């Protein structure tokens, strides 16, 4: 997509993030950021409003300066304690939060056990109720057959 200079300038002026817009315009027009900046300055955008160029050249020491020796620290894995020390949260608070999380987890497990026990008790009571109803029906059948007593309480002769 190739835009004309007026369209590039207009889109730059309308953008909320001007620095990002220069990159976007360069990508859309398949050109360099420097070329977009050149177009914008030619069309009235002040240089101080435009993003600054970054110097990507490698560091060059001053002539005559002595090179300093550098210490190379070997890369290693950081332990949990070291990570905790690097964190802005004091270790006491971390321990306190871990204890609290453990307590909450224990409470949840305890509640689960209570619910399971409660459900087991309900099942036992239901079983007892079924047994009592069966016993009642057996008694009523016996009374009806042997004594000729009907369920409403009257005696047949």
N, C-alpha and C positions, 0 to 999 in steps of 0.2 A: 504494500500500500504506500503510495507516494502522495504526500500532502504538499500543497503549495505553501509558501512562506507565510501568507496571511492566516491560513488555517492553523499552522504550527503556533504562530504567535497567539491567536485567539484561544486555542486549547490550553496553552501555557497560562494565560491570564485567568482563565476560568478554573484552573485546578486549585484544589485545596492544599495539596502538598506539592509545592513547586519543585523541590529536589527530585522527588519520585517522578514527576511529570516529564522532566528532561530525559530520564532513563526510558520511560515509556514511549515518548515520542521518537527517541533514537531507535528503539526496537521496532516500532511500527513502520518507520521509514527506512529501516535497514541501513542505518548510518551510525556514525560515532556521536557520542555526547558532545564532543567539541564542535562538530558541525552544527548541531542543534543550537548550541550556545552562540555560535557565530551568527546564525540566522536571527536569533532573538535580539542580539545586540544591534544588528543591522536594522531591525524593525522597531527600535525605540525602547527596548528593555534595558534598564541601567545595569551595568556590570556588577554592582554591589548587591543587586537583587538575585542574581544568578548563582547557582552553586559553584563553590570554589573548586578549582582543579586540585587534585591530590597529587603530590609528588611521589610516584611509585619507585623512584630510583633507590637503589640500595644505599645504606648508610656509608658515607665515606669519611674516614677520620681526617682531622686537620693535618696538613703536611708537617712533618717533624714530631708529631705526637707519638708517644710510646704506646704500643698496644698493651692493654691491661690483660692480665691472666684471668681467665674465667673458670669458675668452678662448675663442673658438670655434676648435677645431682641425678643419680640413677632413678628411673621411674619405678615405682613400686605401688602395690595396692595399699590403700589407706584403710586402717582398721576402723571398726565402728566407734571406738572411743575417740579416735582422732577426728572422725567426721563430726562426732558430737561436740568436740572442743571447737571445731570450726564453725559450728552452728551458733547463731546468736542466742539460742535458748539455753539457759543454764541447765546443767546435768540434773540438778535436784528436781527441776520441773519435769524433765523427761521421765525420771524415775517415778515421780508422783503420778504422772499421767499413765505410765505403764501399769502401776499398782491399781489405779482406778479402773483401767480397761480390764484388768484381770478380775477385779471385784465384780464388775458389771457382767463379765462373761460367766462368772460363777453363779451370780444371781439368775441369769438366764437359764443356765443348766439346772439350777435348783427349781425354778418355776416349771421347766419342762418335766422334771421328775414329779413334781406335785400334780401337774395336769395328767400325767400318765397314771399315777396312783389313783387320782380322783376318777378317771375314766374306768380303771379296773374295778373300783368300788361300785361304780354305777352298773357295770356289767354284772357284778356279783348280785347286786340288789335286783336287777332285772331277772336273773336266773332264779333267785328265791321267789320272786313274784310269779314267775311261770310255774314253778313247783307248787306254790300255794294254790294257784288257779287249777292246776291239774288235780291236786288233792281234793279241792272243793268239788270239782266236777265228778270225781270218783265217789265222793260221799253222797252227792245228790243222786247219782245213778243208782247207788246201793239203796238209798232210801226209797227211790221211786220203784225199784224192782222188788225189793224184799218187804218193805213196809207199806207200800202203796201210798207214799206221801208224795204229792206233786209239788213242784217248786214254789207254788204260791202259798204253801203252808196248810192246805186242806187235806184231810185224810179221806181216802176213798174206801168205800165199803164193799 
